[in-house]
Amino acid sequence: MSTIPFLILCFIASYVEMPTWTRIVLIVLGLALVIVSGSFCIKIETEAGKYECKYCGHHYIPKYSNVYFAMHLGRTRYMACPKCHKKSWQKKIA
Ligand SMILES: [Zn+2]
């Protein structure tokens, strides 16, 4: 939902005649919108379901900061298991 307003703000900043500081304000506003809405999406992603450790099979709900900063491919994230402390690509389960 926030991507479309971000793109609209960027197009306005790029193609409409206006002072430079206004362009900067529009782009920063769009970025803030993406960061805030993305943070809410990651909060939902953190709390819905559990992750499974590839090595020990431990099921757990990770900390928000671990999910926020972890590399990911879809819903699979590269995180450390809280039980065995090994890092692996951990899949989201139900
Ligand atoms: Zn583990």
PDB file of the backbone (N, CA, C, O) and the ligand in Angstrom, with CONECT records:
HET     ZN  A 101       1
ATOM      1  N   MET A   1       0.813  -1.210   0.000  1.00  0.00           N
ATOM      2  CA  MET A   1       0.000   0.000   0.000  1.00  0.00           C
ATOM      3  C   MET A   1       0.855   1.271   0.000  1.00  0.00           C
ATOM      4  O   MET A   1       0.457   2.285  -0.575  1.00  0.00           O
ATOM      5  N   SER A   2       2.013   1.221   0.636  1.00  0.00           N
ATOM      6  CA  SER A   2       2.831   2.431   0.728  1.00  0.00           C
ATOM      7  C   SER A   2       3.716   2.634  -0.499  1.00  0.00           C
ATOM      8  O   SER A   2       4.262   3.719  -0.698  1.00  0.00           O
ATOM      9  N   THR A   3       3.860   1.601  -1.318  1.00  0.00           N
ATOM     10  CA  THR A   3       4.729   1.715  -2.492  1.00  0.00           C
ATOM     11  C   THR A   3       4.144   2.688  -3.524  1.00  0.00           C
ATOM     12  O   THR A   3       4.866   3.488  -4.119  1.00  0.00           O
ATOM     13  N   ILE A   4       2.839   2.604  -3.719  1.00  0.00           N
ATOM     14  CA  ILE A   4       2.193   3.469  -4.722  1.00  0.00           C
ATOM     15  C   ILE A   4       2.293   4.952  -4.333  1.00  0.00           C
ATOM     16  O   ILE A   4       2.699   5.763  -5.165  1.00  0.00           O
ATOM     17  N   PRO A   5       1.931   5.339  -3.076  1.00  0.00           N
ATOM     18  CA  PRO A   5       2.134   6.751  -2.700  1.00  0.00           C
ATOM     19  C   PRO A   5       3.597   7.189  -2.801  1.00  0.00           C
ATOM     20  O   PRO A   5       3.884   8.326  -3.177  1.00  0.00           O
ATOM     21  N   PHE A   6       4.536   6.263  -2.458  1.00  0.00           N
ATOM     22  CA  PHE A   6       5.963   6.581  -2.570  1.00  0.00           C
ATOM     23  C   PHE A   6       6.332   6.890  -4.020  1.00  0.00           C
ATOM     24  O   PHE A   6       7.016   7.876  -4.294  1.00  0.00           O
ATOM     25  N   LEU A   7       5.876   6.042  -4.947  1.00  0.00           N
ATOM     26  CA  LEU A   7       6.180   6.266  -6.367  1.00  0.00           C
ATOM     27  C   LEU A   7       5.531   7.552  -6.877  1.00  0.00           C
ATOM     28  O   LEU A   7       6.145   8.292  -7.647  1.00  0.00           O
ATOM     29  N   ILE A   8       4.286   7.825  -6.451  1.00  0.00           N
ATOM     30  CA  ILE A   8       3.606   9.055  -6.869  1.00  0.00           C
ATOM     31  C   ILE A   8       4.383  10.277  -6.381  1.00  0.00           C
ATOM     32  O   ILE A   8       4.581  11.235  -7.129  1.00  0.00           O
ATOM     33  N   LEU A   9       4.824  10.236  -5.113  1.00  0.00           N
ATOM     34  CA  LEU A   9       5.602  11.361  -4.575  1.00  0.00           C
ATOM     35  C   LEU A   9       6.917  11.533  -5.337  1.00  0.00           C
ATOM     36  O   LEU A   9       7.336  12.659  -5.604  1.00  0.00           O
ATOM     37  N   CYS A  10       7.566  10.425  -5.687  1.00  0.00           N
ATOM     38  CA  CYS A  10       8.823  10.505  -6.441  1.00  0.00           C
ATOM     39  C   CYS A  10       8.593  11.074  -7.848  1.00  0.00           C
ATOM     40  O   CYS A  10       9.395  11.875  -8.329  1.00  0.00           O
ATOM     41  N   PHE A  11       7.507  10.667  -8.504  1.00  0.00           N
ATOM     42  CA  PHE A  11       7.201  11.204  -9.839  1.00  0.00           C
ATOM     43  C   PHE A  11       6.900  12.698  -9.758  1.00  0.00           C
ATOM     44  O   PHE A  11       7.346  13.470 -10.606  1.00  0.00           O
ATOM     45  N   ILE A  12       6.140  13.107  -8.736  1.00  0.00           N
ATOM     46  CA  ILE A  12       5.843  14.536  -8.561  1.00  0.00           C
ATOM     47  C   ILE A  12       7.144  15.303  -8.335  1.00  0.00           C
ATOM     48  O   ILE A  12       7.363  16.359  -8.928  1.00  0.00           O
ATOM     49  N   ALA A  13       8.013  14.755  -7.463  1.00  0.00           N
ATOM     50  CA  ALA A  13       9.289  15.421  -7.169  1.00  0.00           C
ATOM     51  C   ALA A  13      10.183  15.489  -8.399  1.00  0.00           C
ATOM     52  O   ALA A  13      10.986  16.412  -8.537  1.00  0.00           O
ATOM     53  N   SER A  14      10.044  14.509  -9.297  1.00  0.00           N
ATOM     54  CA  SER A  14      10.896  14.460 -10.480  1.00  0.00           C
ATOM     55  C   SER A  14      10.419  15.350 -11.615  1.00  0.00           C
ATOM     56  O   SER A  14      11.234  15.985 -12.285  1.00  0.00           O
ATOM     57  N   TYR A  15       9.106  15.408 -11.844  1.00  0.00           N
ATOM     58  CA  TYR A  15       8.603  16.030 -13.069  1.00  0.00           C
ATOM     59  C   TYR A  15       7.852  17.348 -12.891  1.00  0.00           C
ATOM     60  O   TYR A  15       7.620  18.052 -13.874  1.00  0.00           O
ATOM     61  N   VAL A  16       7.469  17.699 -11.674  1.00  0.00           N
ATOM     62  CA  VAL A  16       6.755  18.964 -11.467  1.00  0.00           C
ATOM     63  C   VAL A  16       7.777  20.047 -11.110  1.00  0.00           C
ATOM     64  O   VAL A  16       8.707  19.823 -10.335  1.00  0.00           O
ATOM     65  N   GLU A  17       7.574  21.225 -11.699  1.00  0.00           N
ATOM     66  CA  GLU A  17       8.481  22.356 -11.445  1.00  0.00           C
ATOM     67  C   GLU A  17       8.307  22.844 -10.006  1.00  0.00           C
ATOM     68  O   GLU A  17       7.216  23.265  -9.623  1.00  0.00           O
ATOM     69  N   MET A  18       9.383  22.790  -9.205  1.00  0.00           N
ATOM     70  CA  MET A  18       9.326  23.232  -7.808  1.00  0.00           C
ATOM     71  C   MET A  18      10.753  23.423  -7.286  1.00  0.00           C
ATOM     72  O   MET A  18      11.707  22.934  -7.892  1.00  0.00           O
ATOM     73  N   PRO A  19      10.901  24.136  -6.158  1.00  0.00           N
ATOM     74  CA  PRO A  19      12.241  24.315  -5.591  1.00  0.00           C
ATOM     75  C   PRO A  19      12.827  22.980  -5.114  1.00  0.00           C
ATOM     76  O   PRO A  19      12.094  22.038  -4.813  1.00  0.00           O
ATOM     77  N   THR A  20      14.152  22.922  -5.053  1.00  0.00           N
ATOM     78  CA  THR A  20      14.847  21.682  -4.691  1.00  0.00           C
ATOM     79  C   THR A  20      14.449  21.186  -3.297  1.00  0.00           C
ATOM     80  O   THR A  20      14.261  19.985  -3.100  1.00  0.00           O
ATOM     81  N   TRP A  21      14.317  22.114  -2.318  1.00  0.00           N
ATOM     82  CA  TRP A  21      13.981  21.670  -0.952  1.00  0.00           C
ATOM     83  C   TRP A  21      12.620  20.981  -0.917  1.00  0.00           C
ATOM     84  O   TRP A  21      12.411  20.083  -0.102  1.00  0.00           O
ATOM     85  N   THR A  22      11.699  21.380  -1.776  1.00  0.00           N
ATOM     86  CA  THR A  22      10.385  20.731  -1.828  1.00  0.00           C
ATOM     87  C   THR A  22      10.509  19.311  -2.377  1.00  0.00           C
ATOM     88  O   THR A  22       9.845  18.386  -1.909  1.00  0.00           O
ATOM     89  N   ARG A  23      11.367  19.163  -3.374  1.00  0.00           N
ATOM     90  CA  ARG A  23      11.608  17.812  -3.916  1.00  0.00           C
ATOM     91  C   ARG A  23      12.152  16.891  -2.830  1.00  0.00           C
ATOM     92  O   ARG A  23      11.705  15.754  -2.680  1.00  0.00           O
ATOM     93  N   ILE A  24      13.129  17.404  -2.072  1.00  0.00           N
ATOM     94  CA  ILE A  24      13.743  16.604  -0.997  1.00  0.00           C
ATOM     95  C   ILE A  24      12.689  16.222   0.039  1.00  0.00           C
ATOM     96  O   ILE A  24      12.651  15.075   0.486  1.00  0.00           O
ATOM     97  N   VAL A  25      11.835  17.166   0.425  1.00  0.00           N
ATOM     98  CA  VAL A  25      10.782  16.898   1.419  1.00  0.00           C
ATOM     99  C   VAL A  25       9.833  15.806   0.912  1.00  0.00           C
ATOM    100  O   VAL A  25       9.460  14.917   1.677  1.00  0.00           O
ATOM    101  N   LEU A  26       9.442  15.858  -0.349  1.00  0.00           N
ATOM    102  CA  LEU A  26       8.527  14.857  -0.910  1.00  0.00           C
ATOM    103  C   LEU A  26       9.148  13.463  -0.908  1.00  0.00           C
ATOM    104  O   LEU A  26       8.489  12.483  -0.561  1.00  0.00           O
ATOM    105  N   ILE A  27      10.425  13.382  -1.299  1.00  0.00           N
ATOM    106  CA  ILE A  27      11.089  12.071  -1.348  1.00  0.00           C
ATOM    107  C   ILE A  27      11.293  11.520   0.067  1.00  0.00           C
ATOM    108  O   ILE A  27      11.089  10.328   0.299  1.00  0.00           O
ATOM    109  N   VAL A  28      11.695  12.377   1.016  1.00  0.00           N
ATOM    110  CA  VAL A  28      11.877  11.934   2.401  1.00  0.00           C
ATOM    111  C   VAL A  28      10.537  11.490   2.993  1.00  0.00           C
ATOM    112  O   VAL A  28      10.481  10.500   3.723  1.00  0.00           O
ATOM    113  N   LEU A  29       9.477  12.205   2.689  1.00  0.00           N
ATOM    114  CA  LEU A  29       8.134  11.823   3.149  1.00  0.00           C
ATOM    115  C   LEU A  29       7.751  10.443   2.609  1.00  0.00           C
ATOM    116  O   LEU A  29       7.228   9.611   3.351  1.00  0.00           O
ATOM    117  N   GLY A  30       8.005  10.201   1.335  1.00  0.00           N
ATOM    118  CA  GLY A  30       7.720   8.899   0.734  1.00  0.00           C
ATOM    119  C   GLY A  30       8.532   7.788   1.374  1.00  0.00           C
ATOM    120  O   GLY A  30       8.010   6.704   1.631  1.00  0.00           O
ATOM    121  N   LEU A  31       9.822   8.054   1.639  1.00  0.00           N
ATOM    122  CA  LEU A  31      10.673   7.049   2.284  1.00  0.00           C
ATOM    123  C   LEU A  31      10.187   6.752   3.701  1.00  0.00           C
ATOM    124  O   LEU A  31      10.161   5.595   4.121  1.00  0.00           O
ATOM    125  N   ALA A  32       9.798   7.804   4.443  1.00  0.00           N
ATOM    126  CA  ALA A  32       9.285   7.608   5.805  1.00  0.00           C
ATOM    127  C   ALA A  32       8.036   6.741   5.780  1.00  0.00           C
ATOM    128  O   ALA A  32       7.854   5.877   6.638  1.00  0.00           O
ATOM    129  N   LEU A  33       7.184   6.974   4.802  1.00  0.00           N
ATOM    130  CA  LEU A  33       5.962   6.178   4.650  1.00  0.00           C
ATOM    131  C   LEU A  33       6.287   4.703   4.427  1.00  0.00           C
ATOM    132  O   LEU A  33       5.659   3.830   5.026  1.00  0.00           O
ATOM    133  N   VAL A  34       7.267   4.425   3.567  1.00  0.00           N
ATOM    134  CA  VAL A  34       7.658   3.041   3.276  1.00  0.00           C
ATOM    135  C   VAL A  34       8.274   2.389   4.519  1.00  0.00           C
ATOM    136  O   VAL A  34       7.982   1.232   4.823  1.00  0.00           O
ATOM    137  N   ILE A  35       9.125   3.132   5.234  1.00  0.00           N
ATOM    138  CA  ILE A  35       9.789   2.564   6.419  1.00  0.00           C
ATOM    139  C   ILE A  35       8.763   2.262   7.519  1.00  0.00           C
ATOM    140  O   ILE A  35       8.813   1.193   8.127  1.00  0.00           O
ATOM    141  N   VAL A  36       7.839   3.184   7.780  1.00  0.00           N
ATOM    142  CA  VAL A  36       6.836   2.974   8.838  1.00  0.00           C
ATOM    143  C   VAL A  36       5.914   1.805   8.489  1.00  0.00           C
ATOM    144  O   VAL A  36       5.672   0.934   9.325  1.00  0.00           O
ATOM    145  N   SER A  37       5.402   1.784   7.262  1.00  0.00           N
ATOM    146  CA  SER A  37       4.482   0.694   6.895  1.00  0.00           C
ATOM    147  C   SER A  37       5.220  -0.639   6.811  1.00  0.00           C
ATOM    148  O   SER A  37       4.663  -1.676   7.171  1.00  0.00           O
ATOM    149  N   GLY A  38       6.472  -0.621   6.338  1.00  0.00           N
ATOM    150  CA  GLY A  38       7.274  -1.853   6.296  1.00  0.00           C
ATOM    151  C   GLY A  38       7.532  -2.397   7.687  1.00  0.00           C
ATOM    152  O   GLY A  38       7.544  -3.612   7.889  1.00  0.00           O
ATOM    153  N   SER A  39       7.738  -1.503   8.654  1.00  0.00           N
ATOM    154  CA  SER A  39       7.964  -1.939  10.031  1.00  0.00           C
ATOM    155  C   SER A  39       6.730  -2.628  10.601  1.00  0.00           C
ATOM    156  O   SER A  39       6.845  -3.627  11.310  1.00  0.00           O
ATOM    157  N   PHE A  40       5.547  -2.095  10.290  1.00  0.00           N
ATOM    158  CA  PHE A  40       4.314  -2.746  10.739  1.00  0.00           C
ATOM    159  C   PHE A  40       4.169  -4.120  10.090  1.00  0.00           C
ATOM    160  O   PHE A  40       3.768  -5.078  10.750  1.00  0.00           O
ATOM    161  N   CYS A  41       4.493  -4.220   8.803  1.00  0.00           N
ATOM    162  CA  CYS A  41       4.395  -5.512   8.109  1.00  0.00           C
ATOM    163  C   CYS A  41       5.342  -6.534   8.736  1.00  0.00           C
ATOM    164  O   CYS A  41       4.975  -7.698   8.894  1.00  0.00           O
ATOM    165  N   ILE A  42       6.559  -6.109   9.096  1.00  0.00           N
ATOM    166  CA  ILE A  42       7.518  -7.031   9.708  1.00  0.00           C
ATOM    167  C   ILE A  42       7.060  -7.431  11.106  1.00  0.00           C
ATOM    168  O   ILE A  42       7.311  -8.555  11.540  1.00  0.00           O
ATOM    169  N   LYS A  43       6.393  -6.527  11.813  1.00  0.00           N
ATOM    170  CA  LYS A  43       5.835  -6.856  13.138  1.00  0.00           C
ATOM    171  C   LYS A  43       4.799  -7.976  12.998  1.00  0.00           C
ATOM    172  O   LYS A  43       4.794  -8.923  13.785  1.00  0.00           O
ATOM    173  N   ILE A  44       3.926  -7.866  11.996  1.00  0.00           N
ATOM    174  CA  ILE A  44       2.923  -8.909  11.755  1.00  0.00           C
ATOM    175  C   ILE A  44       3.624 -10.211  11.363  1.00  0.00           C
ATOM    176  O   ILE A  44       3.263 -11.284  11.845  1.00  0.00           O
ATOM    177  N   GLU A  45       4.623 -10.114  10.490  1.00  0.00           N
ATOM    178  CA  GLU A  45       5.380 -11.292  10.055  1.00  0.00           C
ATOM    179  C   GLU A  45       6.052 -11.986  11.243  1.00  0.00           C
ATOM    180  O   GLU A  45       6.136 -13.213  11.277  1.00  0.00           O
ATOM    181  N   THR A  46       6.531 -11.206  12.215  1.00  0.00           N
ATOM    182  CA  THR A  46       7.198 -11.769  13.391  1.00  0.00           C
ATOM    183  C   THR A  46       6.227 -12.558  14.258  1.00  0.00           C
ATOM    184  O   THR A  46       6.549 -13.655  14.715  1.00  0.00           O
ATOM    185  N   GLU A  47       5.049 -12.008  14.485  1.00  0.00           N
ATOM    186  CA  GLU A  47       4.121 -12.591  15.458  1.00  0.00           C
ATOM    187  C   GLU A  47       3.215 -13.682  14.890  1.00  0.00           C
ATOM    188  O   GLU A  47       2.675 -14.483  15.652  1.00  0.00           O
ATOM    189  N   ALA A  48       3.038 -13.730  13.584  1.00  0.00           N
ATOM    190  CA  ALA A  48       2.165 -14.743  12.978  1.00  0.00           C
ATOM    191  C   ALA A  48       2.979 -15.995  12.684  1.00  0.00           C
ATOM    192  O   ALA A  48       3.841 -15.981  11.805  1.00  0.00           O
ATOM    193  N   GLY A  49       2.717 -17.064  13.403  1.00  0.00           N
ATOM    194  CA  GLY A  49       3.405 -18.332  13.175  1.00  0.00           C
ATOM    195  C   GLY A  49       4.756 -18.399  13.859  1.00  0.00           C
ATOM    196  O   GLY A  49       5.129 -17.498  14.611  1.00  0.00           O
ATOM    197  N   LYS A  50       5.488 -19.473  13.594  1.00  0.00           N
ATOM    198  CA  LYS A  50       6.792 -19.692  14.226  1.00  0.00           C
ATOM    199  C   LYS A  50       7.821 -20.040  13.155  1.00  0.00           C
ATOM    200  O   LYS A  50       7.472 -20.390  12.028  1.00  0.00           O
ATOM    201  N   TYR A  51       9.097 -19.936  13.527  1.00  0.00           N
ATOM    202  CA  TYR A  51      10.189 -20.346  12.653  1.00  0.00           C
ATOM    203  C   TYR A  51      10.741 -21.673  13.153  1.00  0.00           C
ATOM    204  O   TYR A  51      10.679 -21.980  14.344  1.00  0.00           O
ATOM    205  N   GLU A  52      11.286 -22.461  12.215  1.00  0.00           N
ATOM    206  CA  GLU A  52      11.850 -23.758  12.571  1.00  0.00           C
ATOM    207  C   GLU A  52      13.345 -23.776  12.266  1.00  0.00           C
ATOM    208  O   GLU A  52      13.770 -23.443  11.160  1.00  0.00           O
ATOM    209  N   CYS A  53      14.145 -24.176  13.279  1.00  0.00           N
ATOM    210  CA  CYS A  53      15.599 -24.288  13.097  1.00  0.00           C
ATOM    211  C   CYS A  53      15.897 -25.477  12.184  1.00  0.00           C
ATOM    212  O   CYS A  53      15.329 -26.558  12.341  1.00  0.00           O
ATOM    213  N   LYS A  54      16.792 -25.255  11.237  1.00  0.00           N
ATOM    214  CA  LYS A  54      17.154 -26.287  10.272  1.00  0.00           C
ATOM    215  C   LYS A  54      17.955 -27.414  10.937  1.00  0.00           C
ATOM    216  O   LYS A  54      17.894 -28.564  10.502  1.00  0.00           O
ATOM    217  N   TYR A  55      18.708 -27.074  11.999  1.00  0.00           N
ATOM    218  CA  TYR A  55      19.604 -28.057  12.619  1.00  0.00           C
ATOM    219  C   TYR A  55      18.936 -28.865  13.724  1.00  0.00           C
ATOM    220  O   TYR A  55      19.008 -30.093  13.716  1.00  0.00           O
ATOM    221  N   CYS A  56      18.284 -28.190  14.680  1.00  0.00           N
ATOM    222  CA  CYS A  56      17.727 -28.925  15.829  1.00  0.00           C
ATOM    223  C   CYS A  56      16.204 -29.066  15.763  1.00  0.00           C
ATOM    224  O   CYS A  56      15.619 -29.778  16.579  1.00  0.00           O
ATOM    225  N   GLY A  57      15.553 -28.396  14.804  1.00  0.00           N
ATOM    226  CA  GLY A  57      14.105 -28.527  14.659  1.00  0.00           C
ATOM    227  C   GLY A  57      13.303 -27.753  15.687  1.00  0.00           C
ATOM    228  O   GLY A  57      12.087 -27.923  15.786  1.00  0.00           O
ATOM    229  N   HIS A  58      13.979 -26.897  16.462  1.00  0.00           N
ATOM    230  CA  HIS A  58      13.303 -26.094  17.487  1.00  0.00           C
ATOM    231  C   HIS A  58      12.354 -25.084  16.825  1.00  0.00           C
ATOM    232  O   HIS A  58      12.721 -24.408  15.864  1.00  0.00           O
ATOM    233  N   HIS A  59      11.127 -24.997  17.359  1.00  0.00           N
ATOM    234  CA  HIS A  59      10.148 -24.028  16.858  1.00  0.00           C
ATOM    235  C   HIS A  59      10.119 -22.847  17.811  1.00  0.00           C
ATOM    236  O   HIS A  59      10.033 -23.037  19.024  1.00  0.00           O
ATOM    237  N   TYR A  60      10.189 -21.626  17.283  1.00  0.00           N
ATOM    238  CA  TYR A  60      10.218 -20.457  18.170  1.00  0.00           C
ATOM    239  C   TYR A  60       9.712 -19.208  17.464  1.00  0.00           C
ATOM    240  O   TYR A  60       9.669 -19.133  16.237  1.00  0.00           O
ATOM    241  N   ILE A  61       9.330 -18.227  18.284  1.00  0.00           N
ATOM    242  CA  ILE A  61       8.983 -16.899  17.777  1.00  0.00           C
ATOM    243  C   ILE A  61      10.189 -16.003  18.046  1.00  0.00           C
ATOM    244  O   ILE A  61      10.529 -15.774  19.207  1.00  0.00           O
ATOM    245  N   PRO A  62      10.841 -15.490  17.006  1.00  0.00           N
ATOM    246  CA  PRO A  62      12.049 -14.685  17.198  1.00  0.00           C
ATOM    247  C   PRO A  62      11.735 -13.277  17.695  1.00  0.00           C
ATOM    248  O   PRO A  62      10.586 -12.837  17.683  1.00  0.00           O
ATOM    249  N   LYS A  63      12.790 -12.580  18.133  1.00  0.00           N
ATOM    250  CA  LYS A  63      12.628 -11.178  18.535  1.00  0.00           C
ATOM    251  C   LYS A  63      12.406 -10.335  17.277  1.00  0.00           C
ATOM    252  O   LYS A  63      12.876 -10.671  16.190  1.00  0.00           O
ATOM    253  N   TYR A  64      11.682  -9.238  17.457  1.00  0.00           N
ATOM    254  CA  TYR A  64      11.375  -8.336  16.336  1.00  0.00           C
ATOM    255  C   TYR A  64      12.650  -7.855  15.650  1.00  0.00           C
ATOM    256  O   TYR A  64      12.721  -7.824  14.422  1.00  0.00           O
ATOM    257  N   SER A  65      13.660  -7.477  16.443  1.00  0.00           N
ATOM    258  CA  SER A  65      14.897  -6.944  15.860  1.00  0.00           C
ATOM    259  C   SER A  65      15.609  -8.001  15.022  1.00  0.00           C
ATOM    260  O   SER A  65      16.211  -7.672  14.000  1.00  0.00           O
ATOM    261  N   ASN A  66      15.550  -9.281  15.443  1.00  0.00           N
ATOM    262  CA  ASN A  66      16.194 -10.347  14.661  1.00  0.00           C
ATOM    263  C   ASN A  66      15.528 -10.503  13.301  1.00  0.00           C
ATOM    264  O   ASN A  66      16.199 -10.699  12.288  1.00  0.00           O
ATOM    265  N   VAL A  67      14.196 -10.414  13.289  1.00  0.00           N
ATOM    266  CA  VAL A  67      13.465 -10.552  12.025  1.00  0.00           C
ATOM    267  C   VAL A  67      13.707  -9.318  11.147  1.00  0.00           C
ATOM    268  O   VAL A  67      13.884  -9.435   9.935  1.00  0.00           O
ATOM    269  N   TYR A  68      13.712  -8.145  11.769  1.00  0.00           N
ATOM    270  CA  TYR A  68      13.849  -6.878  11.035  1.00  0.00           C
ATOM    271  C   TYR A  68      15.166  -6.821  10.257  1.00  0.00           C
ATOM    272  O   TYR A  68      15.194  -6.387   9.106  1.00  0.00           O
ATOM    273  N   PHE A  69      16.256  -7.263  10.894  1.00  0.00           N
ATOM    274  CA  PHE A  69      17.571  -7.115  10.272  1.00  0.00           C
ATOM    275  C   PHE A  69      18.068  -8.371   9.564  1.00  0.00           C
ATOM    276  O   PHE A  69      19.168  -8.366   9.012  1.00  0.00           O
ATOM    277  N   ALA A  70      17.280  -9.446   9.568  1.00  0.00           N
ATOM    278  CA  ALA A  70      17.733 -10.694   8.953  1.00  0.00           C
ATOM    279  C   ALA A  70      17.561 -10.657   7.431  1.00  0.00           C
ATOM    280  O   ALA A  70      16.590 -10.111   6.908  1.00  0.00           O
ATOM    281  N   MET A  71      18.545 -11.262   6.733  1.00  0.00           N
ATOM    282  CA  MET A  71      18.378 -11.440   5.287  1.00  0.00           C
ATOM    283  C   MET A  71      17.204 -12.387   5.074  1.00  0.00           C
ATOM    284  O   MET A  71      16.953 -13.259   5.907  1.00  0.00           O
ATOM    285  N   HIS A  72      16.490 -12.227   3.980  1.00  0.00           N
ATOM    286  CA  HIS A  72      15.365 -13.113   3.754  1.00  0.00           C
ATOM    287  C   HIS A  72      15.115 -13.352   2.279  1.00  0.00           C
ATOM    288  O   HIS A  72      15.424 -12.523   1.424  1.00  0.00           O
ATOM    289  N   LEU A  73      14.544 -14.521   2.013  1.00  0.00           N
ATOM    290  CA  LEU A  73      14.050 -14.888   0.690  1.00  0.00           C
ATOM    291  C   LEU A  73      12.601 -15.279   0.907  1.00  0.00           C
ATOM    292  O   LEU A  73      12.329 -16.377   1.392  1.00  0.00           O
ATOM    293  N   GLY A  74      11.673 -14.416   0.561  1.00  0.00           N
ATOM    294  CA  GLY A  74      10.266 -14.664   0.873  1.00  0.00           C
ATOM    295  C   GLY A  74      10.081 -14.642   2.384  1.00  0.00           C
ATOM    296  O   GLY A  74      10.402 -13.656   3.046  1.00  0.00           O
ATOM    297  N   ARG A  75       9.560 -15.741   2.920  1.00  0.00           N
ATOM    298  CA  ARG A  75       9.326 -15.812   4.364  1.00  0.00           C
ATOM    299  C   ARG A  75      10.424 -16.596   5.085  1.00  0.00           C
ATOM    300  O   ARG A  75      10.345 -16.774   6.300  1.00  0.00           O
ATOM    301  N   THR A  76      11.438 -17.064   4.371  1.00  0.00           N
ATOM    302  CA  THR A  76      12.562 -17.782   4.970  1.00  0.00           C
ATOM    303  C   THR A  76      13.638 -16.762   5.345  1.00  0.00           C
ATOM    304  O   THR A  76      14.052 -15.954   4.513  1.00  0.00           O
ATOM    305  N   ARG A  77      14.091 -16.802   6.610  1.00  0.00           N
ATOM    306  CA  ARG A  77      15.056 -15.797   7.077  1.00  0.00           C
ATOM    307  C   ARG A  77      16.316 -16.458   7.621  1.00  0.00           C
ATOM    308  O   ARG A  77      16.273 -17.556   8.177  1.00  0.00           O
ATOM    309  N   TYR A  78      17.448 -15.758   7.447  1.00  0.00           N
ATOM    310  CA  TYR A  78      18.733 -16.241   7.938  1.00  0.00           C
ATOM    311  C   TYR A  78      18.928 -15.700   9.350  1.00  0.00           C
ATOM    312  O   TYR A  78      19.284 -14.537   9.539  1.00  0.00           O
ATOM    313  N   MET A  79      18.687 -16.572  10.351  1.00  0.00           N
ATOM    314  CA  MET A  79      18.760 -16.144  11.756  1.00  0.00           C
ATOM    315  C   MET A  79      19.440 -17.213  12.591  1.00  0.00           C
ATOM    316  O   MET A  79      19.608 -18.356  12.168  1.00  0.00           O
ATOM    317  N   ALA A  80      19.832 -16.797  13.810  1.00  0.00           N
ATOM    318  CA  ALA A  80      20.416 -17.735  14.767  1.00  0.00           C
ATOM    319  C   ALA A  80      19.305 -18.355  15.602  1.00  0.00           C
ATOM    320  O   ALA A  80      18.383 -17.668  16.041  1.00  0.00           O
ATOM    321  N   CYS A  81      19.407 -19.656  15.812  1.00  0.00           N
ATOM    322  CA  CYS A  81      18.434 -20.367  16.640  1.00  0.00           C
ATOM    323  C   CYS A  81      18.687 -20.032  18.118  1.00  0.00           C
ATOM    324  O   CYS A  81      19.841 -20.054  18.545  1.00  0.00           O
ATOM    325  N   PRO A  82      17.647 -19.722  18.914  1.00  0.00           N
ATOM    326  CA  PRO A  82      17.869 -19.405  20.328  1.00  0.00           C
ATOM    327  C   PRO A  82      18.269 -20.631  21.158  1.00  0.00           C
ATOM    328  O   PRO A  82      18.795 -20.483  22.261  1.00  0.00           O
ATOM    329  N   LYS A  83      18.025 -21.838  20.638  1.00  0.00           N
ATOM    330  CA  LYS A  83      18.342 -23.056  21.401  1.00  0.00           C
ATOM    331  C   LYS A  83      19.770 -23.547  21.118  1.00  0.00           C
ATOM    332  O   LYS A  83      20.564 -23.732  22.041  1.00  0.00           O
ATOM    333  N   CYS A  84      20.088 -23.755  19.828  1.00  0.00           N
ATOM    334  CA  CYS A  84      21.415 -24.305  19.497  1.00  0.00           C
ATOM    335  C   CYS A  84      22.396 -23.218  19.032  1.00  0.00           C
ATOM    336  O   CYS A  84      23.581 -23.499  18.853  1.00  0.00           O
ATOM    337  N   HIS A  85      21.926 -22.004  18.838  1.00  0.00           N
ATOM    338  CA  HIS A  85      22.733 -20.832  18.462  1.00  0.00           C
ATOM    339  C   HIS A  85      23.426 -20.950  17.105  1.00  0.00           C
ATOM    340  O   HIS A  85      24.343 -20.180  16.820  1.00  0.00           O
ATOM    341  N   LYS A  86      23.008 -21.896  16.266  1.00  0.00           N
ATOM    342  CA  LYS A  86      23.574 -22.002  14.918  1.00  0.00           C
ATOM    343  C   LYS A  86      22.745 -21.138  13.979  1.00  0.00           C
ATOM    344  O   LYS A  86      21.523 -21.066  14.102  1.00  0.00           O
ATOM    345  N   LYS A  87      23.433 -20.471  13.025  1.00  0.00           N
ATOM    346  CA  LYS A  87      22.728 -19.664  12.035  1.00  0.00           C
ATOM    347  C   LYS A  87      22.347 -20.514  10.844  1.00  0.00           C
ATOM    348  O   LYS A  87      23.144 -21.322  10.366  1.00  0.00           O
ATOM    349  N   SER A  88      21.133 -20.333  10.366  1.00  0.00           N
ATOM    350  CA  SER A  88      20.683 -21.076   9.183  1.00  0.00           C
ATOM    351  C   SER A  88      19.504 -20.340   8.555  1.00  0.00           C
ATOM    352  O   SER A  88      18.948 -19.411   9.141  1.00  0.00           O
ATOM    353  N   TRP A  89      19.133 -20.777   7.347  1.00  0.00           N
ATOM    354  CA  TRP A  89      17.939 -20.254   6.687  1.00  0.00           C
ATOM    355  C   TRP A  89      16.756 -20.963   7.312  1.00  0.00           C
ATOM    356  O   TRP A  89      16.556 -22.160   7.101  1.00  0.00           O
ATOM    357  N   GLN A  90      15.968 -20.222   8.085  1.00  0.00           N
ATOM    358  CA  GLN A  90      14.884 -20.822   8.846  1.00  0.00           C
ATOM    359  C   GLN A  90      13.542 -20.528   8.197  1.00  0.00           C
ATOM    360  O   GLN A  90      13.199 -19.383   7.905  1.00  0.00           O
ATOM    361  N   LYS A  91      12.798 -21.600   7.985  1.00  0.00           N
ATOM    362  CA  LYS A  91      11.507 -21.474   7.315  1.00  0.00           C
ATOM    363  C   LYS A  91      10.405 -21.136   8.296  1.00  0.00           C
ATOM    364  O   LYS A  91      10.432 -21.540   9.459  1.00  0.00           O
ATOM    365  N   LYS A  92       9.444 -20.391   7.805  1.00  0.00           N
ATOM    366  CA  LYS A  92       8.260 -20.068   8.570  1.00  0.00           C
ATOM    367  C   LYS A  92       7.338 -21.274   8.536  1.00  0.00           C
ATOM    368  O   LYS A  92       7.086 -21.836   7.471  1.00  0.00           O
ATOM    369  N   ILE A  93       6.831 -21.678   9.706  1.00  0.00           N
ATOM    370  CA  ILE A  93       5.874 -22.784   9.742  1.00  0.00           C
ATOM    371  C   ILE A  93       4.561 -22.269  10.323  1.00  0.00           C
ATOM    372  O   ILE A  93       4.566 -21.514  11.294  1.00  0.00           O
ATOM    373  N   ALA A  94       3.473 -22.663   9.750  1.00  0.00           N
ATOM    374  CA  ALA A  94       2.101 -22.289  10.132  1.00  0.00           C
ATOM    375  C   ALA A  94       2.003 -21.084  10.996  1.00  0.00           C
ATOM    376  O   ALA A  94       0.902 -20.682  11.374  1.00  0.00           O
TER     377      ALA A  94
HETATM  378 ZN    ZN A 101      18.550 -24.856  16.532  1.00  0.00          ZN2+
END
